[in-house]
Amino acid sequence: MTDSQTLSLPDNASLFTRLRVALQALQVLKNDPANATCGQLLNICLDLNVYASLAQQLQRSEEGRRMLSERPSLQGKELDLTVLERLPEGTLGHAFARYFRDNKISPFETTLELKDDIDVIGKRYRETHDLLHVLTGYGTDVVGEMELQAYALGNLGIHTAVLILLFGTFERLKERQPGVGMSEYLRRLRAAYHRGRASQQFLGFWFEHHWETPVATLRARLCAPAERMN
C-alpha cells in the first residue's frame, strides 16, 4: 500500500518518473480523495511544464516576481475563518468563510516542501480551488466541480483538469447519473471552458489583499460573464 508520507518527486525527474509518482499518488487519492499532499503532487507530476510556463509569465512582471518571492499562502493555518466571517456580507472574506462552513469542509493544507517556483505555482493552484468556487459561482456538486475544472483548463491549460474531466464524463456515461442530461452537461462544460479562456489569469492575483472587496466587484474584474443557461 502506498504511503502518502513517503511519496516525493525527485529534482529533474524524467517523464517516466513523473508518471510513476502520479500513479502512486492516484492510488492514495482513490481511498483518500481529500489528501492535499497527494493532490498537489499529482498536479505537479502531470503539469510540471505548465507550471514552469506560468512561473515564467509571473517573472515578467514586478507583481508576479514579488508573489513568487513572498509566496503568499491560503492554507488553513494562515486563515482565521471566524474573523473573515465577521466581514460584511457580500465581501470575499465573508463569502469564503461561509463557503467552508456551509459545505462542512476545511481549507487546503499540505506538507509538501516548496523547493522552487514550480512548487509554489502548484500549491497556489490547489489552494485557490475553493476561492474559484466562490468567485465563479460554480457549485460544489458533481457538475459544478466539472465546470470549475473546465474553467481552469481554459484559463491555465492544466493537464490534470483534462484527466478529471475525462474520468468524470466517463463515470457519468457509465452510471447514467440523474439530473442534468448529457447534452446539457457537455454544453455547460464548453461554456465554462470558454469563460476560463476569456477571463484574466487568476494565479497571479493577490486574493489575500481583497477580503473586504465585494465578490461581485472581483467577479467583474477577473471573470468573463457566465453564459446564460435557458
BARO-487208 format. One line per 10 residues: their letters; for each residue x, y negated, z of N, C-alpha, C, CB. Coordinates in nm, 2 decimals, m for minus. Glycine has a CB too. Layout:
<recs>
A> X/Y/Z/X/Y/Z/X/Y/Z/X/Y/Z | ...
</recs>
This chain:
<recs>
MTDSQTLSLP> 0.08/0.12/0.00/0.00/0.00/0.00/0.09/m0.13/0.00/m0.10/0.00/0.12 | 0.06/m0.22/m0.09/0.14/m0.34/m0.10/0.11/m0.43/0.02/0.10/m0.42/m0.23 | 0.22/m0.49/0.08/0.21/m0.58/0.19/0.24/m0.72/0.14/0.32/m0.54/0.30 | 0.14/m0.81/0.16/0.15/m0.94/0.11/0.27/m1.02/0.17/0.02/m1.02/0.14 | 0.31/m0.98/0.29/0.42/m1.05/0.36/0.55/m1.02/0.30/0.42/m1.01/0.51 | 0.56/m0.91/0.23/0.69/m0.87/0.17/0.70/m0.91/0.02/0.72/m0.72/0.18 | 0.59/m0.96/m0.04/0.59/m1.00/m0.18/0.66/m1.13/m0.20/0.45/m1.00/m0.23 | 0.74/m1.14/m0.30/0.81/m1.27/m0.34/0.85/m1.26/m0.48/0.93/m1.29/m0.24 | 0.87/m1.38/m0.54/0.91/m1.39/m0.68/1.06/m1.43/m0.68/0.82/m1.48/m0.76 | 1.15/m1.35/m0.73/1.29/m1.39/m0.73/1.32/m1.52/m0.82/1.38/m1.28/m0.78
DNASLFTRLR> 1.42/m1.59/m0.79/1.46/m1.70/m0.88/1.49/m1.65/m1.02/1.58/m1.78/m0.82 | 1.45/m1.73/m1.12/1.48/m1.70/m1.26/1.43/m1.56/m1.30/1.63/m1.71/m1.29 | 1.31/m1.52/m1.24/1.25/m1.39/m1.27/1.22/m1.37/m1.42/1.13/m1.37/m1.18 | 1.24/m1.25/m1.47/1.21/m1.22/m1.60/1.06/m1.21/m1.62/1.28/m1.09/m1.65 | 1.01/m1.20/m1.74/0.87/m1.18/m1.76/0.82/m1.05/m1.71/0.83/m1.19/m1.92 | 0.90/m0.95/m1.72/0.87/m0.82/m1.67/0.85/m0.82/m1.51/0.98/m0.71/m1.70 | 0.95/m0.89/m1.45/0.94/m0.90/m1.30/0.82/m0.98/m1.26/1.06/m0.97/m1.25 | 0.79/m1.09/m1.33/0.67/m1.17/m1.30/0.54/m1.09/m1.31/0.66/m1.30/m1.39 | 0.53/m1.01/m1.42/0.41/m0.92/m1.44/0.40/m0.82/m1.33/0.42/m0.86/m1.58 | 0.52/m0.76/m1.29/0.52/m0.66/m1.18/0.47/m0.72/m1.05/0.66/m0.60/m1.17
VALQALQVLK> 0.52/m0.84/m1.02/0.48/m0.90/m0.89/0.33/m0.94/m0.90/0.57/m1.03/m0.86 | 0.29/m0.99/m1.02/0.15/m1.03/m1.04/0.06/m0.91/m1.01/0.13/m1.09/m1.18 | 0.09/m0.79/m1.06/0.01/m0.67/m1.04/0.01/m0.63/m0.90/0.06/m0.56/m1.13 | 0.12/m0.65/m0.83/0.12/m0.62/m0.68/0.03/m0.72/m0.61/0.27/m0.63/m0.63 | 0.04/m0.85/m0.65/m0.05/m0.94/m0.58/m0.19/m0.91/m0.61/m0.01/m1.09/m0.63 | m0.23/m0.87/m0.73/m0.36/m0.83/m0.76/m0.41/m0.72/m0.67/m0.37/m0.79/m0.91 | m0.32/m0.62/m0.64/m0.36/m0.51/m0.56/m0.41/m0.56/m0.42/m0.25/m0.41/m0.55 | m0.34/m0.66/m0.37/m0.37/m0.72/m0.24/m0.50/m0.79/m0.25/m0.26/m0.81/m0.19 | m0.52/m0.87/m0.36/m0.64/m0.96/m0.37/m0.76/m0.88/m0.40/m0.61/m1.05/m0.49 | m0.75/m0.75/m0.45/m0.87/m0.67/m0.47/m0.94/m0.64/m0.33/m0.84/m0.54/m0.54
NDPANATCGQ> m0.86/m0.62/m0.23/m0.91/m0.59/m0.10/m0.92/m0.71/m0.01/m0.83/m0.48/m0.03 | m0.85/m0.82/m0.05/m0.84/m0.94/0.04/m0.84/m1.06/m0.06/m0.71/m0.94/0.13 | m0.96/m1.09/m0.12/m0.96/m1.20/m0.22/m0.93/m1.33/m0.17/m1.10/m1.20/m0.28 | m0.94/m1.35/m0.04/m0.91/m1.49/0.02/m0.76/m1.50/0.06/m1.00/m1.51/0.14 | m0.68/m1.40/0.03/m0.54/m1.41/0.07/m0.47/m1.52/m0.01/m0.47/m1.27/0.04 | m0.44/m1.63/0.06/m0.39/m1.75/m0.01/m0.25/m1.73/m0.06/m0.39/m1.87/0.09 | m0.17/m1.66/0.01/m0.03/m1.64/m0.04/m0.03/m1.56/m0.17/0.05/m1.57/0.07 | m0.10/m1.45/m0.17/m0.10/m1.37/m0.30/m0.18/m1.44/m0.41/m0.17/m1.24/m0.27 | m0.27/m1.53/m0.38/m0.34/m1.60/m0.48/m0.25/m1.70/m0.54/m0.46/m1.68/m0.42 | m0.17/m1.77/m0.46/m0.07/m1.87/m0.51/0.04/m1.80/m0.59/m0.01/m1.95/m0.40
LLNICLDLNV> 0.08/m1.68/m0.54/0.19/m1.60/m0.60/0.14/m1.55/m0.74/0.23/m1.48/m0.51 | 0.02/m1.51/m0.75/m0.04/m1.46/m0.88/m0.03/m1.58/m0.98/m0.18/m1.41/m0.86 | m0.08/m1.70/m0.93/m0.08/m1.81/m1.02/0.06/m1.85/m1.07/m0.14/m1.93/m0.95 | 0.16/m1.84/m0.98/0.30/m1.88/m1.02/0.35/m1.77/m1.12/0.39/m1.89/m0.90 | 0.32/m1.65/m1.09/0.37/m1.54/m1.18/0.32/m1.56/m1.33/0.33/m1.40/m1.13 | 0.19/m1.59/m1.34/0.13/m1.60/m1.47/0.14/m1.73/m1.53/m0.02/m1.56/m1.46 | 0.16/m1.84/m1.45/0.16/m1.97/m1.50/0.29/m2.05/m1.48/0.05/m2.05/m1.44 | 0.40/m1.97/m1.47/0.53/m2.04/m1.45/0.56/m2.14/m1.55/0.64/m1.93/m1.44 | 0.54/m2.11/m1.68/0.57/m2.21/m1.78/0.48/m2.33/m1.78/0.57/m2.14/m1.92 | 0.35/m2.30/m1.75/0.25/m2.41/m1.75/0.29/m2.50/m1.63/0.11/m2.35/m1.72
YASLAQQLQR> 0.32/m2.45/m1.52/0.36/m2.53/m1.40/0.49/m2.61/m1.43/0.38/m2.45/m1.28 | 0.58/m2.55/m1.50/0.71/m2.62/m1.54/0.68/m2.74/m1.63/0.81/m2.53/m1.61 | 0.58/m2.72/m1.72/0.54/m2.83/m1.81/0.47/m2.94/m1.74/0.45/m2.77/m1.92 | 0.38/m2.90/m1.64/0.31/m3.00/m1.56/0.41/m3.08/m1.47/0.21/m2.93/m1.48 | 0.51/m3.01/m1.42/0.61/m3.08/m1.34/0.69/m3.18/m1.42/0.71/m2.98/m1.27 | 0.72/m3.14/m1.54/0.79/m3.24/m1.63/0.71/m3.36/m1.66/0.83/m3.17/m1.76 | 0.58/m3.34/m1.68/0.49/m3.45/m1.71/0.48/m3.55/m1.59/0.34/m3.40/m1.74 | 0.48/m3.49/m1.47/0.48/m3.57/m1.35/0.61/m3.65/m1.33/0.45/m3.49/m1.22 | 0.72/m3.59/m1.37/0.85/m3.65/m1.36/0.86/m3.78/m1.45/0.96/m3.56/m1.40 | 0.77/m3.79/m1.55/0.78/m3.91/m1.64/0.73/m4.04/m1.58/0.71/m3.88/m1.77
SEEGRRMLSE> 0.66/m4.03/m1.47/0.60/m4.15/m1.40/0.66/m4.17/m1.26/0.45/m4.15/m1.40 | 0.66/m4.29/m1.22/0.71/m4.32/m1.08/0.62/m4.25/m0.98/0.72/m4.47/m1.05 | 0.49/m4.26/m1.00/0.39/m4.20/m0.91/0.41/m4.05/m0.90/0.25/m4.23/m0.94 | 0.43/m3.99/m1.02/0.44/m3.84/m1.03/0.57/m3.80/m0.96/0.44/m3.80/m1.17 | 0.68/m3.87/m0.98/0.81/m3.84/m0.91/0.79/m3.85/m0.76/0.92/m3.93/m0.96 | 0.72/m3.95/m0.72/0.70/m3.96/m0.57/0.62/m3.84/m0.52/0.63/m4.09/m0.54 | 0.52/m3.80/m0.59/0.44/m3.69/m0.55/0.53/m3.56/m0.53/0.32/m3.66/m0.64 | 0.61/m3.54/m0.63/0.69/m3.42/m0.63/0.80/m3.43/m0.52/0.76/m3.40/m0.77 | 0.84/m3.55/m0.49/0.94/m3.57/m0.38/0.88/m3.56/m0.24/1.00/m3.70/m0.40 | 0.76/m3.62/m0.22/0.70/m3.62/m0.09/0.61/m3.50/m0.06/0.61/m3.75/m0.08
RPSLQGKELD> 0.57/m3.43/m0.17/0.50/m3.31/m0.16/0.38/m3.32/m0.06/0.59/m3.19/m0.11 | 0.28/m3.40/m0.09/0.16/m3.42/m0.01/0.09/m3.28/0.00/0.07/m3.52/m0.06 | 0.02/m3.26/0.11/m0.04/m3.13/0.14/m0.19/m3.14/0.18/0.04/m3.06/0.25 | m0.27/m3.05/0.13/m0.41/m3.05/0.16/m0.44/m2.92/0.24/m0.50/m3.06/0.04 | m0.33/m2.86/0.30/m0.36/m2.73/0.37/m0.44/m2.76/0.50/m0.22/m2.67/0.41 | m0.50/m2.66/0.55/m0.58/m2.68/0.67/m0.52/m2.75/0.78/m0.63/m2.55/0.71 | m0.39/m2.72/0.81/m0.32/m2.78/0.92/m0.30/m2.93/0.90/m0.19/m2.71/0.95 | m0.31/m2.98/0.78/m0.30/m3.12/0.75/m0.43/m3.19/0.76/m0.23/m3.14/0.61 | m0.54/m3.12/0.77/m0.67/m3.18/0.76/m0.74/m3.18/0.89/m0.76/m3.11/0.65 | m0.80/m3.29/0.93/m0.89/m3.29/1.05/m1.03/m3.31/1.00/m0.85/m3.41/1.15
LTVLERLPEG> m1.10/m3.19/0.98/m1.23/m3.20/0.92/m1.33/m3.27/1.01/m1.28/m3.06/0.90 | m1.31/m3.27/1.14/m1.40/m3.34/1.23/m1.40/m3.49/1.20/m1.37/m3.31/1.38 | m1.28/m3.54/1.19/m1.26/m3.68/1.16/m1.31/m3.72/1.02/m1.11/m3.72/1.16 | m1.29/m3.63/0.92/m1.34/m3.66/0.79/m1.49/m3.66/0.78/m1.28/m3.55/0.69 | m1.55/m3.57/0.86/m1.70/m3.56/0.85/m1.76/m3.69/0.92/m1.74/m3.44/0.92 | m1.68/m3.76/0.99/m1.74/m3.88/1.06/m1.74/m4.00/0.96/m1.66/m3.92/1.18 | m1.67/m3.99/0.85/m1.67/m4.09/0.74/m1.81/m4.11/0.69/m1.57/m4.06/0.63 | m1.84/m4.22/0.63/m1.98/m4.25/0.57/m2.02/m4.14/0.47/m1.98/m4.38/0.51 | m2.15/m4.10/0.47/m2.20/m4.01/0.38/m2.17/m4.06/0.24/m2.35/m3.98/0.41 | m2.13/m3.97/0.15/m2.11/m4.00/0.01/m1.96/m4.02/m0.02/m2.18/m4.12/m0.02
TLGHAFARYF> m1.88/m4.04/0.09/m1.74/m4.06/0.07/m1.67/m3.92/0.04/m1.67/m4.13/0.19 | m1.55/m3.92/m0.01/m1.49/m3.80/m0.04/m1.46/m3.72/0.08/m1.36/m3.82/m0.12 | m1.41/m3.78/0.19/m1.37/m3.71/0.31/m1.50/m3.65/0.37/m1.31/m3.81/0.41 | m1.61/m3.72/0.38/m1.73/m3.66/0.44/m1.78/m3.54/0.36/m1.84/m3.77/0.45 | m1.78/m3.56/0.22/m1.83/m3.45/0.14/m1.74/m3.33/0.14/m1.84/m3.50/m0.01 | m1.61/m3.35/0.15/m1.51/m3.24/0.16/m1.53/m3.16/0.29/m1.37/m3.30/0.15 | m1.54/m3.23/0.40/m1.56/m3.17/0.53/m1.70/m3.09/0.53/m1.56/m3.27/0.65 | m1.80/m3.15/0.48/m1.93/m3.08/0.47/m1.93/m2.96/0.38/m2.04/m3.18/0.42 | m1.85/m2.97/0.27/m1.83/m2.86/0.18/m1.79/m2.73/0.26/m1.74/m2.89/0.07 | m1.68/m2.75/0.34/m1.63/m2.63/0.42/m1.73/m2.58/0.52/m1.50/m2.67/0.49
RDNKISPFET> m1.80/m2.68/0.59/m1.90/m2.64/0.69/m2.02/m2.57/0.62/m1.95/m2.76/0.77 | m2.07/m2.62/0.51/m2.19/m2.56/0.45/m2.16/m2.43/0.39/m2.24/m2.66/0.34 | m2.04/m2.41/0.34/m2.00/m2.28/0.28/m1.94/m2.18/0.38/m1.91/m2.30/0.16 | m1.92/m2.23/0.50/m1.86/m2.14/0.61/m1.73/m2.08/0.57/m1.96/m2.03/0.64 | m1.64/m2.17/0.51/m1.51/m2.13/0.48/m1.41/m2.23/0.53/m1.49/m2.13/0.32 | m1.28/m2.19/0.53/m1.17/m2.28/0.58/m1.08/m2.33/0.47/m1.09/m2.20/0.69 | m1.01/m2.44/0.49/m0.92/m2.49/0.39/m0.81/m2.40/0.36/m0.86/m2.62/0.44 | m0.75/m2.42/0.24/m0.64/m2.33/0.19/m0.52/m2.34/0.29/m0.60/m2.38/0.05 | m0.46/m2.22/0.31/m0.33/m2.21/0.38/m0.24/m2.11/0.31/m0.36/m2.16/0.53 | m0.11/m2.14/0.31/m0.02/m2.05/0.25/0.11/m2.05/0.33/0.01/m2.08/0.10
TLELKDDIDV> 0.18/m1.94/0.33/0.31/m1.93/0.39/0.42/m1.92/0.29/0.32/m1.81/0.49 | 0.39/m1.94/0.16/0.48/m1.92/0.05/0.58/m2.04/0.06/0.41/m1.92/m0.09 | 0.71/m2.01/0.05/0.81/m2.11/0.05/0.81/m2.20/m0.07/0.95/m2.05/0.07 | 0.83/m2.33/m0.06/0.83/m2.42/m0.17/0.98/m2.44/m0.21/0.76/m2.55/m0.14 | 1.03/m2.37/m0.31/1.17/m2.38/m0.34/1.20/m2.49/m0.44/1.22/m2.25/m0.40 | 1.10/m2.52/m0.53/1.12/m2.62/m0.63/0.99/m2.69/m0.68/1.19/m2.55/m0.75 | 1.00/m2.77/m0.78/0.88/m2.84/m0.82/0.77/m2.75/m0.88/0.92/m2.94/m0.94 | 0.81/m2.64/m0.93/0.71/m2.54/m0.98/0.63/m2.48/m0.87/0.78/m2.42/m1.06 | 0.69/m2.45/m0.76/0.62/m2.40/m0.64/0.53/m2.51/m0.59/0.72/m2.36/m0.53 | 0.57/m2.64/m0.59/0.49/m2.75/m0.55/0.36/m2.76/m0.63/0.57/m2.88/m0.55
IGKRYRETHD> 0.38/m2.75/m0.76/0.26/m2.75/m0.85/0.17/m2.64/m0.83/0.31/m2.75/m1.00 | 0.22/m2.52/m0.81/0.14/m2.40/m0.78/0.06/m2.42/m0.66/0.23/m2.28/m0.77 | 0.12/m2.47/m0.55/0.05/m2.49/m0.43/m0.06/m2.60/m0.45/0.15/m2.53/m0.31 | m0.02/m2.71/m0.51/m0.12/m2.82/m0.53/m0.24/m2.77/m0.61/m0.05/m2.93/m0.61 | m0.22/m2.69/m0.71/m0.33/m2.63/m0.79/m0.42/m2.55/m0.70/m0.28/m2.55/m0.91 | m0.37/m2.47/m0.62/m0.45/m2.39/m0.53/m0.53/m2.47/m0.43/m0.36/m2.28/m0.46 | m0.46/m2.57/m0.37/m0.52/m2.64/m0.26/m0.62/m2.75/m0.31/m0.42/m2.70/m0.17 | m0.62/m2.78/m0.44/m0.72/m2.88/m0.49/m0.84/m2.81/m0.54/m0.66/m2.96/m0.60 | m0.85/m2.67/m0.53/m0.96/m2.60/m0.59/m1.09/m2.64/m0.52/m0.94/m2.45/m0.57 | m1.10/m2.65/m0.39/m1.22/m2.69/m0.32/m1.25/m2.83/m0.34/m1.21/m2.66/m0.17
LLHVLTGYGT> m1.15/m2.92/m0.35/m1.18/m3.06/m0.39/m1.25/m3.07/m0.52/m1.05/m3.14/m0.38 | m1.20/m2.99/m0.62/m1.26/m2.99/m0.75/m1.41/m2.95/m0.75/m1.19/m2.90/m0.85 | m1.45/m2.86/m0.66/m1.59/m2.83/m0.65/m1.67/m2.95/m0.61/m1.61/m2.71/m0.54 | m1.62/m3.03/m0.51/m1.68/m3.15/m0.47/m1.69/m3.25/m0.58/m1.61/m3.21/m0.35 | m1.57/m3.27/m0.65/m1.56/m3.37/m0.75/m1.64/m3.35/m0.87/m1.42/m3.39/m0.79 | m1.64/m3.22/m0.92/m1.71/m3.19/m1.05/m1.85/m3.16/m1.03/m1.64/m3.07/m1.11 | m1.89/m3.12/m0.91/m2.03/m3.08/m0.88/m2.06/m2.93/m0.92/m2.12/m3.17/m0.96 | m1.96/m2.86/m0.96/m1.98/m2.71/m0.99/m2.00/m2.64/m0.86/m1.87/m2.65/m1.07 | m2.10/m2.55/m0.86/m2.14/m2.48/m0.74/m2.04/m2.37/m0.70/m2.27/m2.41/m0.76 | m2.06/m2.31/m0.58/m1.97/m2.20/m0.53/m2.03/m2.07/m0.56/m1.95/m2.22/m0.38
DVVGEMELQA> m2.14/m2.06/m0.63/m2.20/m1.93/m0.68/m2.11/m1.88/m0.79/m2.34/m1.94/m0.72 | m2.14/m1.76/m0.84/m2.05/m1.69/m0.94/m2.04/m1.78/m1.06/m2.11/m1.56/m0.97 | m2.15/m1.83/m1.11/m2.15/m1.91/m1.23/m2.07/m2.04/m1.21/m2.29/m1.94/m1.28 | m2.09/m2.11/m1.10/m2.02/m2.23/m1.06/m1.87/m2.21/m1.06/m2.07/m2.29/m0.93 | m1.83/m2.10/m1.00/m1.69/m2.07/m0.99/m1.63/m2.05/m1.13/m1.66/m1.94/m0.90 | m1.70/m1.98/m1.22/m1.66/m1.96/m1.35/m1.65/m2.09/m1.43/m1.75/m1.86/m1.43 | m1.75/m2.18/m1.40/m1.74/m2.31/m1.47/m1.62/m2.39/m1.42/m1.87/m2.39/m1.43 | m1.58/m2.38/m1.29/m1.47/m2.45/m1.25/m1.34/m2.39/m1.31/m1.46/m2.44/m1.09 | m1.33/m2.26/m1.33/m1.22/m2.20/m1.39/m1.21/m2.25/m1.54/m1.23/m2.05/m1.39 | m1.32/m2.26/m1.61/m1.32/m2.31/m1.74/m1.28/m2.46/m1.75/m1.46/m2.30/m1.81
YALGNLGIHT> m1.32/m2.54/m1.65/m1.28/m2.68/m1.64/m1.13/m2.69/m1.62/m1.35/m2.75/m1.52 | m1.07/m2.60/m1.53/m0.93/m2.60/m1.50/m0.85/m2.56/m1.63/m0.89/m2.51/m1.38 | m0.90/m2.46/m1.70/m0.84/m2.42/m1.82/m0.83/m2.53/m1.92/m0.92/m2.30/m1.88 | m0.94/m2.61/m1.94/m0.94/m2.72/m2.03/m0.85/m2.83/m1.99/m1.08/m2.77/m2.05 | m0.85/m2.85/m1.86/m0.77/m2.97/m1.80/m0.62/m2.94/m1.80/m0.82/m3.00/m1.67 | m0.58/m2.82/m1.76/m0.44/m2.79/m1.74/m0.39/m2.68/m1.83/m0.42/m2.75/m1.60 | m0.47/m2.59/m1.89/m0.42/m2.48/m1.97/m0.38/m2.37/m1.88/m0.31/m2.52/m2.06 | m0.44/m2.35/m1.77/m0.40/m2.24/m1.67/m0.43/m2.10/m1.72/m0.46/m2.27/m1.54 | m0.32/m2.02/m1.73/m0.34/m1.88/m1.78/m0.43/m1.79/m1.68/m0.21/m1.81/m1.80 | m0.41/m1.82/m1.55/m0.48/m1.74/m1.46/m0.63/m1.76/m1.47/m0.44/m1.78/m1.31
AVLILLFGTF> m0.67/m1.88/m1.51/m0.81/m1.91/m1.54/m0.87/m1.82/m1.65/m0.83/m2.06/m1.57 | m0.79/m1.80/m1.75/m0.83/m1.71/m1.86/m0.86/m1.57/m1.81/m0.72/m1.71/m1.98 | m0.77/m1.52/m1.73/m0.78/m1.39/m1.67/m0.91/m1.38/m1.59/m0.66/m1.35/m1.59 | m0.93/m1.48/m1.51/m1.05/m1.48/m1.42/m1.18/m1.49/m1.51/m1.05/m1.59/m1.32 | m1.18/m1.57/m1.61/m1.30/m1.59/m1.70/m1.33/m1.46/m1.77/m1.27/m1.70/m1.79 | m1.22/m1.39/m1.82/m1.24/m1.27/m1.89/m1.30/m1.16/m1.80/m1.11/m1.22/m1.96 | m1.24/m1.15/m1.68/m1.28/m1.05/m1.59/m1.43/m1.08/m1.54/m1.19/m1.05/m1.47 | m1.46/m1.20/m1.51/m1.59/m1.24/m1.47/m1.70/m1.22/m1.57/m1.59/m1.39/m1.42 | m1.66/m1.25/m1.70/m1.76/m1.23/m1.81/m1.78/m1.08/m1.83/m1.71/m1.30/m1.93 | m1.67/m1.00/m1.82/m1.68/m0.85/m1.84/m1.77/m0.80/m1.73/m1.54/m0.79/m1.84
ERLKERQPGV> m1.75/m0.84/m1.61/m1.84/m0.79/m1.50/m1.98/m0.83/m1.52/m1.78/m0.84/m1.36 | m2.00/m0.95/m1.57/m2.14/m0.99/m1.60/m2.21/m0.91/m1.70/m2.14/m1.14/m1.64 | m2.13/m0.87/m1.81/m2.19/m0.79/m1.91/m2.21/m0.65/m1.86/m2.09/m0.78/m2.03 | m2.12/m0.60/m1.78/m2.13/m0.46/m1.73/m2.25/m0.44/m1.64/m2.00/m0.42/m1.66 | m2.26/m0.54/m1.55/m2.37/m0.53/m1.44/m2.50/m0.59/m1.48/m2.31/m0.58/m1.31 | m2.50/m0.67/m1.59/m2.62/m0.74/m1.63/m2.68/m0.81/m1.51/m2.73/m0.64/m1.69 | m2.60/m0.90/m1.46/m2.64/m0.97/m1.34/m2.77/m1.06/m1.37/m2.53/m1.06/m1.29 | m2.86/m1.07/m1.27/m2.98/m1.15/m1.29/m2.95/m1.30/m1.28/m3.08/m1.11/m1.18 | m3.04/m1.38/m1.32/m3.03/m1.53/m1.31/m3.00/m1.58/m1.45/m2.91/m1.56/m1.22 | m2.89/m1.66/m1.46/m2.86/m1.72/m1.58/m2.83/m1.62/m1.69/m2.73/m1.82/m1.56
GMSEYLRRLR> m2.90/m1.63/m1.81/m2.87/m1.54/m1.92/m2.74/m1.56/m1.98/m2.98/m1.56/m2.02 | m2.69/m1.46/m2.06/m2.56/m1.47/m2.11/m2.54/m1.59/m2.21/m2.53/m1.34/m2.19 | m2.63/m1.62/m2.29/m2.61/m1.73/m2.38/m2.60/m1.86/m2.31/m2.73/m1.74/m2.48 | m2.68/m1.88/m2.20/m2.67/m2.00/m2.12/m2.54/m2.00/m2.04/m2.79/m2.01/m2.02 | m2.50/m1.88/m1.99/m2.37/m1.87/m1.92/m2.26/m1.91/m2.01/m2.35/m1.73/m1.87 | m2.25/m1.86/m2.13/m2.14/m1.90/m2.22/m2.15/m2.05/m2.26/m2.15/m1.81/m2.35 | m2.27/m2.10/m2.27/m2.28/m2.24/m2.31/m2.23/m2.33/m2.19/m2.43/m2.28/m2.33 | m2.26/m2.29/m2.07/m2.21/m2.37/m1.96/m2.05/m2.36/m1.94/m2.27/m2.31/m1.83 | m2.00/m2.24/m1.98/m1.85/m2.23/m1.97/m1.79/m2.32/m2.08/m1.81/m2.08/m1.99 | m1.84/m2.32/m2.20/m1.79/m2.40/m2.31/m1.80/m2.55/m2.27/m1.87/m2.38/m2.44
AAYHRGRASQ> m1.91/m2.59/m2.21/m1.93/m2.73/m2.17/m1.83/m2.77/m2.06/m2.07/m2.75/m2.12 | m1.80/m2.68/m1.97/m1.71/m2.71/m1.86/m1.57/m2.72/m1.91/m1.71/m2.60/m1.75 | m1.53/m2.63/m2.01/m1.40/m2.63/m2.07/m1.38/m2.76/m2.14/m1.39/m2.51/m2.17 | m1.47/m2.81/m2.22/m1.46/m2.93/m2.30/m1.46/m3.05/m2.20/m1.57/m2.95/m2.40 | m1.54/m3.04/m2.10/m1.53/m3.15/m2.00/m1.40/m3.16/m1.93/m1.64/m3.13/m1.89 | m1.33/m3.05/m1.90/m1.20/m3.05/m1.85/m1.10/m3.11/m1.94/m1.16/m2.91/m1.81 | m1.11/m3.08/m2.07/m1.02/m3.13/m2.17/m1.03/m3.28/m2.18/m1.04/m3.06/m2.31 | m1.15/m3.33/m2.16/m1.18/m3.47/m2.18/m1.15/m3.55/m2.05/m1.32/m3.50/m2.23 | m1.12/m3.49/m1.94/m1.10/m3.55/m1.81/m0.96/m3.58/m1.79/m1.16/m3.47/m1.70 | m0.93/m3.68/m1.70/m0.80/m3.71/m1.65/m0.74/m3.59/m1.58/m0.80/m3.84/m1.56
QFLGFWFEHH> m0.61/m3.56/m1.60/m0.55/m3.45/m1.53/m0.55/m3.48/m1.38/m0.40/m3.43/m1.58 | m0.60/m3.38/m1.31/m0.62/m3.41/m1.16/m0.50/m3.38/m1.07/m0.74/m3.33/m1.12 | m0.41/m3.30/m1.12/m0.30/m3.26/m1.03/m0.21/m3.37/m0.98/m0.21/m3.15/m1.09 | m0.20/m3.48/m1.05/m0.12/m3.59/m1.02/m0.19/m3.70/m0.94/m0.06/m3.65/m1.14 | m0.31/m3.67/m0.89/m0.39/m3.77/m0.82/m0.38/m3.75/m0.67/m0.54/m3.76/m0.86 | m0.36/m3.86/m0.60/m0.34/m3.86/m0.45/m0.48/m3.86/m0.38/m0.25/m3.98/m0.40 | m0.54/m3.75/m0.38/m0.67/m3.74/m0.31/m0.66/m3.78/m0.16/m0.73/m3.60/m0.32 | m0.55/m3.76/m0.10/m0.53/m3.79/0.04/m0.54/m3.94/0.07/m0.39/m3.75/0.08 | m0.53/m4.03/m0.04/m0.54/m4.17/m0.02/m0.68/m4.22/m0.04/m0.45/m4.24/m0.11 | m0.78/m4.13/m0.07/m0.91/m4.17/m0.11/m1.02/m4.10/m0.03/m0.93/m4.14/m0.26
WETPVATLRA> m1.00/m4.07/0.09/m1.10/m4.01/0.17/m1.22/m4.10/0.19/m1.05/m3.97/0.31 | m1.20/m4.23/0.19/m1.31/m4.33/0.22/m1.37/m4.38/0.09/m1.25/m4.45/0.30 | m1.32/m4.33/m0.03/m1.38/m4.37/m0.16/m1.50/m4.28/m0.19/m1.27/m4.35/m0.27 | m1.61/m4.34/m0.24/m1.73/m4.26/m0.27/m1.69/m4.16/m0.38/m1.84/m4.35/m0.32 | m1.75/m4.04/m0.36/m1.73/m3.93/m0.46/m1.78/m3.98/m0.60/m1.81/m3.81/m0.42 | m1.88/m4.05/m0.61/m1.93/m4.10/m0.74/m1.83/m4.18/m0.81/m2.06/m4.18/m0.72 | m1.76/m4.27/m0.73/m1.65/m4.35/m0.79/m1.54/m4.27/m0.84/m1.60/m4.45/m0.69 | m1.50/m4.17/m0.77/m1.39/m4.08/m0.81/m1.43/m4.00/m0.93/m1.34/m3.99/m0.69 | m1.55/m3.95/m0.92/m1.60/m3.86/m1.03/m1.60/m3.94/m1.16/m1.74/m3.81/m1.00 | m1.64/m4.07/m1.16/m1.65/m4.15/m1.28/m1.50/m4.18/m1.33/m1.72/m4.28/m1.25
RLCAPAERMN> m1.41/m4.19/m1.23/m1.27/m4.22/m1.27/m1.20/m4.10/m1.33/m1.20/m4.28/m1.15 | m1.22/m3.98/m1.27/m1.14/m3.87/m1.30/m1.20/m3.77/m1.39/m1.10/m3.80/m1.18 | m1.34/m3.76/m1.39/m1.41/m3.66/m1.47/m1.49/m3.71/m1.58/m1.50/m3.58/m1.38 | m1.48/m3.65/m1.70/m1.57/m3.68/m1.81/m1.71/m3.65/m1.77/m1.53/m3.61/m1.94 | m1.81/m3.71/m1.82/m1.95/m3.68/m1.79/m1.98/m3.54/m1.81/m2.05/m3.77/m1.86 | m2.06/m3.48/m1.72/m2.11/m3.34/m1.74/m2.21/m3.33/m1.85/m2.16/m3.28/m1.61 | m2.21/m3.23/m1.93/m2.32/m3.21/m2.03/m2.45/m3.19/m1.97/m2.28/m3.09/m2.13 | m2.55/m3.26/m2.01/m2.69/m3.24/m1.96/m2.74/m3.10/m2.00/m2.78/m3.35/m2.00 | m2.79/m3.03/m1.90/m2.85/m2.90/m1.93/m3.00/m2.91/m1.93/m2.81/m2.79/m1.82 | m3.06/m2.86/m2.04/m3.20/m2.87/m2.06/m3.28/m2.77/m1.97/m3.24/m2.84/m2.21
</recs>
